[in-house]
Amino acid sequence: MAALQELGIPGSDHLREALTNCTDPLKFIEDFQVENGILLPSLRPALPFLDLHSMRRLEFHESVMEELRERLLQRVGELAASDLKDKNKRLKEILDKSFPAIRVKPLRYLNICMIRCHTRCISLTL
């Protein structure tokens, strides 16, 4: 996913190249999971527990991503509805930073919602 690499997140090309060139693939995978996993210390102890119950990490990460997506949409909606003078600027900055992720299917909806909020704010100020 080149879109992830544009955001500074290692994608499949990076993984393929690194696994091909590393001397210890298991160590690389472990390090990659630590570096790119969910960075909440309170969640790290839950992962072995989820493994014991045969919950795939993908399912866990997808559920966390869905929750974070909903929270972000709520916050963007609150910003768009606020009376802040710089809300248009802030919405545009958020949209600019997140726009490369539009090619990542699970994140595309966020960009569409942010475009909609930003467009509404602009039309209200005109």
DSSP file (Angstrom, degrees, kcal/mol; ACC not computed):
  #  RESIDUE AA STRUCTURE BP1 BP2  ACC     N-H-->O    O-->H-N    N-H-->O    O-->H-N    TCO  KAPPA ALPHA  PHI   PSI    X-CA   Y-CA   Z-CA
    1    1 A M    >>        0   0    0      0, 0.0     4,-1.3     0, 0.0     3,-0.6   0.000 360.0 360.0 360.0  99.9    0.0    0.0    0.0
    2    2 A A  H 3>  +     0   0    0      1,-0.2     4,-1.8     2,-0.2     5,-0.2   0.805 360.0  65.8 -63.0 -29.5    1.9    3.0   -1.3
    3    3 A A  H 3> S+     0   0    0      1,-0.2     4,-0.9     2,-0.2    -1,-0.2   0.888  99.9  50.5 -62.0 -38.7   -0.6    5.3    0.5
    4    4 A L  H X4>S+     0   0    0     -3,-0.6     5,-2.8     1,-0.2     3,-0.6   0.896 107.5  53.2 -65.8 -38.8    0.6    4.1    3.8
    5    5 A Q  H ><5S+     0   0    0     -4,-1.3     3,-1.4     1,-0.2    -1,-0.2   0.845 102.5  58.3 -66.7 -32.1    4.2    4.7    2.9
    6    6 A E  H 3<5S+     0   0    0     -4,-1.8    -1,-0.2     1,-0.3    -2,-0.2   0.794 106.0  50.6 -63.9 -27.2    3.3    8.3    2.0
    7    7 A L  T <<5S-     0   0    0     -4,-0.9    -1,-0.3    -3,-0.6    -2,-0.2   0.394 126.6-102.6 -90.0   2.5    2.0    8.7    5.5
    8    8 A G  T < 5S+     0   0    0     -3,-1.4    -3,-0.2     1,-0.3    -2,-0.1   0.650  82.8 128.3  86.0  16.1    5.3    7.3    6.9
    9    9 A I      < -     0   0    0     -5,-2.8    -1,-0.3    -6,-0.1    -2,-0.2  -0.916  65.7-114.5-106.6 125.6    3.9    3.8    7.7
   10   10 A P        -     0   0    0      0, 0.0     2,-0.1     0, 0.0    -8,-0.0  -0.359  39.6-164.2 -62.1 131.9    5.8    0.9    6.3
   11   11 A G     >  -     0   0    0     -2,-0.1     4,-2.1    -9,-0.1     5,-0.1  -0.228  38.8 -74.2-104.7-165.7    3.8   -0.9    3.7
   12   12 A S  H  > S+     0   0    0      1,-0.2     4,-2.8     2,-0.2     5,-0.2   0.836 126.7  56.4 -64.7 -34.7    3.9   -4.3    2.0
   13   13 A D  H  > S+     0   0    0      2,-0.2     4,-2.4     1,-0.2    -1,-0.2   0.927 108.5  47.9 -62.5 -43.5    6.8   -3.4   -0.2
   14   14 A H  H  > S+     0   0    0      2,-0.2     4,-2.8     1,-0.2     5,-0.2   0.927 113.1  48.4 -61.7 -45.3    8.9   -2.5    2.8
   15   15 A L  H  X S+     0   0    0     -4,-2.1     4,-2.8     2,-0.2     5,-0.3   0.932 111.5  49.1 -61.8 -46.6    7.9   -5.8    4.5
   16   16 A R  H  X S+     0   0    0     -4,-2.8     4,-1.9     1,-0.2    -1,-0.2   0.934 115.1  44.0 -59.6 -47.4    8.7   -7.9    1.5
   17   17 A E  H  X S+     0   0    0     -4,-2.4     4,-1.9    -5,-0.2    -1,-0.2   0.919 115.2  48.1 -64.8 -43.8   12.1   -6.3    1.0
   18   18 A A  H  X S+     0   0    0     -4,-2.8     4,-1.5    -5,-0.2    -2,-0.2   0.906 112.4  48.0 -66.4 -41.4   13.0   -6.4    4.7
   19   19 A L  H  < S+     0   0    0     -4,-2.8    -1,-0.2    -5,-0.2    -2,-0.2   0.852 111.9  51.0 -67.7 -32.9   12.0  -10.0    5.1
   20   20 A T  H  < S+     0   0    0     -4,-1.9    -1,-0.2    -5,-0.3    -2,-0.2   0.868 118.7  36.4 -68.9 -36.4   14.0  -11.0    2.0
   21   21 A N  H  < S+     0   0    0     -4,-1.9    -2,-0.2    -5,-0.1    -1,-0.2   0.539  94.5  99.1 -98.8  -7.6   17.1   -9.2    3.2
   22   22 A C     <  -     0   0    0     -4,-1.5    -3,-0.0    -5,-0.1    -4,-0.0  -0.420  61.8-144.7 -83.3 158.4   17.1   -9.9    7.0
   23   23 A T  S    S+     0   0    0      1,-0.2    -1,-0.1    -2,-0.1    -4,-0.0   0.741  94.1  36.7 -90.5 -25.8   19.1  -12.6    8.7
   24   24 A D     >  -     0   0    0      1,-0.1     4,-2.3     2,-0.0    -1,-0.2  -0.797  64.0-178.9-129.8  89.7   16.5  -13.5   11.3
   25   25 A P  H  > S+     0   0    0      0, 0.0     4,-2.7     0, 0.0     5,-0.2   0.857  83.2  53.7 -59.1 -38.0   12.9  -13.2   10.0
   26   26 A L  H  > S+     0   0    0      1,-0.2     4,-2.3     2,-0.2     5,-0.2   0.909 110.2  47.0 -65.0 -40.7   11.3  -14.2   13.3
   27   27 A K  H  > S+     0   0    0     -3,-0.2     4,-2.6     2,-0.2    -1,-0.2   0.901 112.0  51.3 -65.2 -40.8   13.2  -11.4   15.1
   28   28 A F  H  X S+     0   0    0     -4,-2.3     4,-2.9     2,-0.2    -2,-0.2   0.927 110.3  48.7 -62.3 -44.4   12.3   -8.9   12.3
   29   29 A I  H  X S+     0   0    0     -4,-2.7     4,-2.5     2,-0.2    -2,-0.2   0.921 112.0  48.9 -62.1 -44.2    8.6   -9.9   12.6
   30   30 A E  H  X S+     0   0    0     -4,-2.3     4,-2.0     2,-0.2    -1,-0.2   0.930 113.6  46.2 -61.3 -46.0    8.6   -9.5   16.4
   31   31 A D  H  X S+     0   0    0     -4,-2.6     4,-2.7     1,-0.2    -2,-0.2   0.903 111.5  52.4 -62.8 -41.6   10.3   -6.1   16.1
   32   32 A F  H  X S+     0   0    0     -4,-2.9     4,-2.5     1,-0.2    -2,-0.2   0.913 108.7  50.2 -61.9 -42.8    7.9   -5.0   13.4
   33   33 A Q  H  X S+     0   0    0     -4,-2.5     4,-1.0     2,-0.2    -1,-0.2   0.891 112.2  47.4 -63.2 -39.3    4.9   -5.9   15.5
   34   34 A V  H  < S+     0   0    0     -4,-2.0     3,-0.3     1,-0.2    -2,-0.2   0.930 116.5  43.4 -66.6 -45.3    6.3   -4.0   18.5
   35   35 A E  H  < S+     0   0    0     -4,-2.7    -2,-0.2     1,-0.2    -1,-0.2   0.828 125.9  31.0 -70.4 -32.7    7.1   -0.9   16.4
   36   36 A N  H  < S+     0   0    0     -4,-2.5    -1,-0.2    -5,-0.2    -2,-0.2   0.305  97.4 100.0-114.6   7.7    3.9   -0.9   14.4
   37   37 A G  S  < S-     0   0    0     -4,-1.0     2,-0.3    -3,-0.3    -3,-0.1  -0.168  92.7 -61.9 -81.6-177.2    1.4   -2.3   16.8
   38   38 A I        -     0   0    0      1,-0.1    -1,-0.2     2,-0.1    -2,-0.1  -0.536  47.5-147.6 -68.5 128.0   -1.1   -0.4   19.0
   39   39 A L        +     0   0    0     -2,-0.3    -1,-0.1    -3,-0.1     3,-0.1   0.170  59.0 116.5 -91.6  18.3    1.0    1.8   21.2
   40   40 A L    >>  -     0   0    0      1,-0.2     3,-1.9     2,-0.0     4,-1.1  -0.783  55.3-153.1 -87.4 114.1   -1.3    1.9   24.2
   41   41 A P  T 34 S+     0   0    0      0, 0.0     3,-0.3     0, 0.0    -1,-0.2   0.820  93.5  61.8 -56.6 -30.9    0.6    0.2   27.1
   42   42 A S  T 34 S+     0   0    0      1,-0.2     4,-0.2     2,-0.1    -3,-0.0   0.740 104.2  48.8 -69.4 -20.6   -2.6   -0.9   28.7
   43   43 A L  T X> S+     0   0    0     -3,-1.9     3,-1.2     1,-0.1     4,-0.8   0.739  91.0  77.8 -89.5 -23.9   -3.5   -3.0   25.6
   44   44 A R  T >< S+     0   0    0     -4,-1.1     3,-1.0     1,-0.3    -2,-0.1   0.891  92.1  51.9 -56.0 -43.8   -0.2   -4.8   25.3
   45   45 A P  T 3> S+     0   0    0      0, 0.0     4,-0.7     0, 0.0    -1,-0.3   0.753 102.7  62.6 -65.0 -19.9   -1.0   -7.3   28.1
   46   46 A A  H <> S+     0   0    0     -3,-1.2     4,-2.5    -4,-0.2     5,-0.2   0.766  86.3  74.3 -74.9 -24.1   -4.3   -8.1   26.4
   47   47 A L  H <X S+     0   0    0     -3,-1.0     4,-2.3    -4,-0.8    -1,-0.2   0.917  95.5  45.7 -61.8 -47.5   -2.7   -9.5   23.3
   48   48 A P  H  > S+     0   0    0      0, 0.0     4,-2.2     0, 0.0    -1,-0.2   0.885 112.6  53.6 -61.5 -34.6   -1.5  -12.8   24.8
   49   49 A F  H  X S+     0   0    0     -4,-0.7     4,-1.1     2,-0.2    -2,-0.2   0.917 109.2  47.2 -63.1 -43.2   -5.0  -13.2   26.4
   50   50 A L  H  <>S+     0   0    0     -4,-2.5     5,-2.6     1,-0.2     3,-0.2   0.871 109.3  55.1 -65.7 -36.3   -6.6  -12.7   23.0
   51   51 A D  H ><5S+     0   0    0     -4,-2.3     3,-1.7     1,-0.2    -2,-0.2   0.902 103.5  55.2 -61.5 -41.1   -4.2  -15.2   21.5
   52   52 A L  H 3<5S+     0   0    0     -4,-2.2    -1,-0.2     1,-0.3    -2,-0.2   0.815 108.2  48.9 -61.5 -30.1   -5.3  -17.8   24.1
   53   53 A H  T 3<5S-     0   0    0     -4,-1.1    -1,-0.3    -3,-0.2    -2,-0.2   0.177 117.0-114.4 -97.0  16.5   -8.9  -17.3   23.0
   54   54 A S  T < 5 +     0   0    0     -3,-1.7     2,-0.6     1,-0.2    -3,-0.2   0.751  62.2 152.8  58.6  29.1   -7.9  -17.7   19.3
   55   55 A M      < -     0   0    0     -5,-2.6    -1,-0.2    -6,-0.1    -2,-0.1  -0.805  45.4-125.8 -87.8 122.6   -8.9  -14.1   18.4
   56   56 A R     >  -     0   0    0     -2,-0.6     4,-1.8     1,-0.1     3,-0.3  -0.375   9.3-128.4 -67.6 144.8   -6.8  -13.1   15.5
   57   57 A R  H  > S+     0   0    0      1,-0.2     4,-3.1     2,-0.2     5,-0.2   0.835 109.0  61.9 -63.0 -32.1   -4.8   -9.9   15.9
   58   58 A L  H  > S+     0   0    0      1,-0.2     4,-2.6     2,-0.2    -1,-0.2   0.926 103.7  48.2 -59.6 -44.5   -6.3   -8.6   12.7
   59   59 A E  H  > S+     0   0    0     -3,-0.3     4,-2.2     2,-0.2    -1,-0.2   0.914 112.7  48.8 -61.8 -42.5   -9.7   -8.8   14.2
   60   60 A F  H  X S+     0   0    0     -4,-1.8     4,-2.1     2,-0.2    -2,-0.2   0.943 113.4  45.7 -62.3 -48.6   -8.5   -7.0   17.3
   61   61 A H  H  X S+     0   0    0     -4,-3.1     4,-2.7     1,-0.2    -2,-0.2   0.871 111.5  52.9 -65.5 -36.6   -6.8   -4.3   15.3
   62   62 A E  H  X S+     0   0    0     -4,-2.6     4,-2.4    -5,-0.2    -1,-0.2   0.901 109.3  48.8 -65.1 -39.3   -9.8   -3.9   13.0
   63   63 A S  H  X S+     0   0    0     -4,-2.2     4,-2.0     2,-0.2    -2,-0.2   0.891 112.8  47.5 -68.3 -37.9  -12.1   -3.4   16.0
   64   64 A V  H  X S+     0   0    0     -4,-2.1     4,-2.7     2,-0.2     5,-0.2   0.921 112.0  50.5 -65.9 -43.3   -9.8   -0.8   17.5
   65   65 A M  H  X S+     0   0    0     -4,-2.7     4,-2.7     1,-0.2    -2,-0.2   0.899 109.1  51.6 -62.3 -40.3   -9.5    1.0   14.2
   66   66 A E  H  X S+     0   0    0     -4,-2.4     4,-2.2     2,-0.2    -1,-0.2   0.918 111.2  47.3 -62.5 -43.1  -13.3    1.1   13.8
   67   67 A E  H  X S+     0   0    0     -4,-2.0     4,-2.2     2,-0.2    -2,-0.2   0.922 113.6  47.4 -64.4 -44.3  -13.6    2.6   17.3
   68   68 A L  H  X S+     0   0    0     -4,-2.7     4,-2.6     1,-0.2    -2,-0.2   0.879 109.6  54.2 -65.1 -37.5  -10.9    5.2   16.6
   69   69 A R  H  X S+     0   0    0     -4,-2.7     4,-2.4    -5,-0.2    -1,-0.2   0.924 109.1  48.0 -61.2 -44.7  -12.5    6.0   13.2
   70   70 A E  H  X S+     0   0    0     -4,-2.2     4,-2.1     2,-0.2    -2,-0.2   0.900 112.2  49.1 -64.1 -40.9  -15.9    6.7   14.9
   71   71 A R  H  X S+     0   0    0     -4,-2.2     4,-2.4     2,-0.2    -2,-0.2   0.908 111.1  49.7 -64.9 -41.4  -14.2    8.8   17.6
   72   72 A L  H  X S+     0   0    0     -4,-2.6     4,-2.7     2,-0.2     5,-0.2   0.920 110.3  50.2 -64.1 -43.2  -12.4   10.8   15.0
   73   73 A L  H  X S+     0   0    0     -4,-2.4     4,-2.4     1,-0.2    -1,-0.2   0.893 110.6  50.6 -61.6 -39.1  -15.5   11.4   13.0
   74   74 A Q  H  X S+     0   0    0     -4,-2.1     4,-2.3     2,-0.2    -2,-0.2   0.929 111.7  47.0 -63.6 -44.9  -17.3   12.6   16.1
   75   75 A R  H  X S+     0   0    0     -4,-2.4     4,-2.4     2,-0.2    -2,-0.2   0.890 112.0  49.9 -65.7 -39.6  -14.5   15.0   16.9
   76   76 A V  H  X S+     0   0    0     -4,-2.7     4,-2.6     2,-0.2    -1,-0.2   0.907 111.0  50.2 -65.2 -41.0  -14.4   16.3   13.3
   77   77 A G  H  X S+     0   0    0     -4,-2.4     4,-1.9    -5,-0.2    -2,-0.2   0.897 110.4  49.5 -62.6 -40.7  -18.2   16.8   13.5
   78   78 A E  H  X S+     0   0    0     -4,-2.3     4,-0.7     2,-0.2    -2,-0.2   0.898 111.6  49.0 -65.2 -39.8  -17.8   18.7   16.7
   79   79 A L  H >< S+     0   0    0     -4,-2.4     3,-0.8     1,-0.2     5,-0.3   0.925 110.7  50.0 -64.2 -44.0  -15.1   20.9   15.2
   80   80 A A  H 3< S+     0   0    0     -4,-2.6    -1,-0.2     1,-0.2    -2,-0.2   0.844 113.7  45.8 -63.6 -33.3  -17.3   21.6   12.2
   81   81 A A  H 3< S+     0   0    0     -4,-1.9    -1,-0.2    -5,-0.2    -2,-0.2   0.535  96.2 101.8 -86.4  -6.8  -20.2   22.5   14.4
   82   82 A S  S << S-     0   0    0     -3,-0.8    -3,-0.1    -4,-0.7     5,-0.1  -0.152  76.4-126.0 -75.7 171.4  -18.1   24.7   16.7
   83   83 A D        +     0   0    0      4,-0.0    -1,-0.1     3,-0.0     2,-0.1   0.177  59.9 138.3-100.0  14.9  -17.9   28.5   16.7
   84   84 A L    >   -     0   0    0     -5,-0.3     3,-1.1     1,-0.1     4,-0.2  -0.363  53.1-139.9 -64.4 138.0  -14.1   28.5   16.5
   85   85 A K  T 3  S+     0   0    0      1,-0.2     3,-0.4     2,-0.1     4,-0.2   0.848 100.6  44.6 -67.4 -34.4  -12.8   31.2   14.1
   86   86 A D  T 3> S+     0   0    0      1,-0.2     4,-2.6     2,-0.1    -1,-0.2   0.134  76.0 113.1 -98.5  21.5  -10.1   29.0   12.7
   87   87 A K  H <> S+     0   0    0     -3,-1.1     4,-2.9     1,-0.2     5,-0.2   0.879  76.4  52.9 -64.0 -36.1  -12.3   25.8   12.2
   88   88 A N  H  > S+     0   0    0     -3,-0.4     4,-2.3    -4,-0.2    -1,-0.2   0.928 111.5  46.7 -62.6 -43.0  -12.0   26.0    8.4
   89   89 A K  H  > S+     0   0    0      2,-0.2     4,-2.3     1,-0.2    -2,-0.2   0.918 113.9  47.8 -63.4 -44.1   -8.2   26.2    8.6
   90   90 A R  H  X S+     0   0    0     -4,-2.6     4,-2.4     2,-0.2    -2,-0.2   0.905 111.7  49.3 -66.3 -41.7   -8.1   23.3   11.1
   91   91 A L  H  X S+     0   0    0     -4,-2.9     4,-2.6     1,-0.2    -1,-0.2   0.908 111.4  50.0 -63.4 -40.8  -10.4   21.1    9.1
   92   92 A K  H  X S+     0   0    0     -4,-2.3     4,-2.9    -5,-0.2    -2,-0.2   0.904 109.9  50.8 -64.3 -40.8   -8.3   21.8    6.0
   93   93 A E  H  X S+     0   0    0     -4,-2.3     4,-2.3     2,-0.2    -2,-0.2   0.921 111.5  47.5 -62.2 -43.9   -5.1   20.9    7.8
   94   94 A I  H  X S+     0   0    0     -4,-2.4     4,-2.0     1,-0.2    -2,-0.2   0.930 113.8  47.9 -61.9 -45.0   -6.7   17.6    9.1
   95   95 A L  H  X S+     0   0    0     -4,-2.6     4,-1.7     1,-0.2    -2,-0.2   0.915 110.6  51.2 -63.3 -43.8   -7.9   16.8    5.5
   96   96 A D  H  < S+     0   0    0     -4,-2.9    -1,-0.2     1,-0.2    -2,-0.2   0.903 112.3  46.7 -59.8 -41.9   -4.5   17.7    4.0
   97   97 A K  H  < S+     0   0    0     -4,-2.3    -1,-0.2     1,-0.2    -2,-0.2   0.846 119.7  38.7 -70.0 -33.4   -2.7   15.4    6.5
   98   98 A S  H >< S+     0   0    0     -4,-2.0     3,-1.8    -5,-0.2    -1,-0.2   0.595  89.2  92.5 -94.6 -10.4   -5.1   12.5    6.0
   99   99 A F  G >< S+     0   0    0     -4,-1.7     3,-2.3     1,-0.3     4,-0.2   0.834  76.0  62.9 -60.3 -36.0   -5.7   12.7    2.3
  100  100 A P  G >  S+     0   0    0      0, 0.0     3,-0.9     0, 0.0    -1,-0.3   0.781  95.1  65.2 -57.9 -21.7   -3.0   10.3    1.2
  101  101 A A  G X  S+     0   0    0     -3,-1.8     3,-1.9     1,-0.2     6,-0.3   0.460  71.6  95.0 -78.9   0.7   -4.9    7.7    3.1
  102  102 A I  G <  S+     0   0    0     -3,-2.3    -1,-0.2     1,-0.3     6,-0.1   0.768  79.6  58.4 -64.5 -22.5   -7.9    7.9    0.7
  103  103 A R  G <  S+     0   0    0     -3,-0.9     2,-0.8    -4,-0.2    -1,-0.3   0.541  86.0  87.8 -82.4  -5.7   -6.4    5.0   -1.2
  104  104 A V  S X> S-     0   0    0     -3,-1.9     3,-1.9     1,-0.2     4,-1.2  -0.841  76.4-147.4 -94.3 109.4   -6.6    2.8    1.9
  105  105 A K  H >> S+     0   0    0     -2,-0.8     3,-0.7     1,-0.3     4,-0.6   0.837  92.5  51.3 -51.4 -46.5  -10.1    1.4    1.7
  106  106 A P  H 34 S+     0   0    0      0, 0.0    -1,-0.3     0, 0.0     4,-0.2   0.749 116.9  42.2 -65.2 -19.4  -10.9    1.2    5.5
  107  107 A L  H X> S+     0   0    0     -3,-1.9     4,-1.2    -6,-0.3     3,-0.7   0.545  89.1  89.1-101.0  -9.4   -9.8    4.9    5.9
  108  108 A R  H <X S+     0   0    0     -4,-1.2     4,-2.1    -3,-0.7     5,-0.2   0.867  81.4  59.6 -57.6 -40.2  -11.5    6.3    2.7
  109  109 A Y  H 3X S+     0   0    0     -4,-0.6     4,-2.4     1,-0.2    -1,-0.2   0.856 100.1  57.4 -59.6 -36.4  -14.8    7.0    4.6
  110  110 A L  H <> S+     0   0    0     -3,-0.7     4,-2.4     1,-0.2    -1,-0.2   0.936 107.4  46.9 -59.2 -47.3  -12.9    9.3    7.0
  111  111 A N  H  X S+     0   0    0     -4,-1.2     4,-2.5     1,-0.2    -2,-0.2   0.900 110.8  51.6 -64.1 -40.9  -11.7   11.5    4.1
  112  112 A I  H  X S+     0   0    0     -4,-2.1     4,-2.2     1,-0.2    -1,-0.2   0.920 111.8  47.0 -63.2 -43.0  -15.1   11.6    2.5
  113  113 A C  H  X S+     0   0    0     -4,-2.4     4,-2.5     2,-0.2    -2,-0.2   0.887 111.9  50.4 -65.5 -39.2  -16.7   12.7    5.8
  114  114 A M  H  X S+     0   0    0     -4,-2.4     4,-2.7     2,-0.2    -2,-0.2   0.887 109.5  50.7 -67.7 -37.7  -14.0   15.3    6.4
  115  115 A I  H  X S+     0   0    0     -4,-2.5     4,-2.7     2,-0.2    -2,-0.2   0.926 111.0  49.6 -62.2 -43.7  -14.5   16.7    2.8
  116  116 A R  H  X S+     0   0    0     -4,-2.2     4,-2.2     2,-0.2    -2,-0.2   0.926 112.8  46.0 -61.7 -45.9  -18.2   16.9    3.5
  117  117 A C  H  X S+     0   0    0     -4,-2.5     4,-2.2     2,-0.2    -2,-0.2   0.920 114.4  47.8 -63.0 -44.1  -17.7   18.8    6.8
  118  118 A H  H  X S+     0   0    0     -4,-2.7     4,-2.3     1,-0.2    -2,-0.2   0.906 111.3  50.6 -65.2 -41.7  -15.1   21.1    5.3
  119  119 A T  H  X S+     0   0    0     -4,-2.7     4,-2.5    -5,-0.2    -1,-0.2   0.905 110.1  50.2 -62.8 -42.0  -17.4   21.9    2.3
  120  120 A R  H  X S+     0   0    0     -4,-2.2     4,-2.0     2,-0.2    -1,-0.2   0.913 110.4  50.1 -62.1 -42.7  -20.3   22.6    4.7
  121  121 A C  H  X S+     0   0    0     -4,-2.2     4,-1.4     1,-0.2    -2,-0.2   0.908 111.5  48.3 -63.3 -41.5  -18.2   25.0    6.7
  122  122 A I  H  X S+     0   0    0     -4,-2.3     4,-1.1     1,-0.2     3,-0.2   0.923 111.5  48.9 -66.0 -42.9  -17.0   26.8    3.6
  123  123 A S  H  < S+     0   0    0     -4,-2.5    -1,-0.2     1,-0.2    -2,-0.2   0.828 109.1  54.0 -68.0 -29.3  -20.5   27.2    2.2
  124  124 A L  H  < S+     0   0    0     -4,-2.0    -1,-0.2     1,-0.2    -2,-0.2   0.819 108.6  48.9 -71.9 -29.9  -21.8   28.5    5.6
  125  125 A T  H  <        0   0    0     -4,-1.4    -1,-0.2    -3,-0.2    -2,-0.2   0.669 360.0 360.0 -83.7 -15.9  -19.1   31.2    5.7
  126  126 A L     <        0   0    0     -4,-1.1    -1,-0.2    -5,-0.1    -2,-0.1   0.495 360.0 360.0 -79.9 360.0  -19.8   32.4    2.1
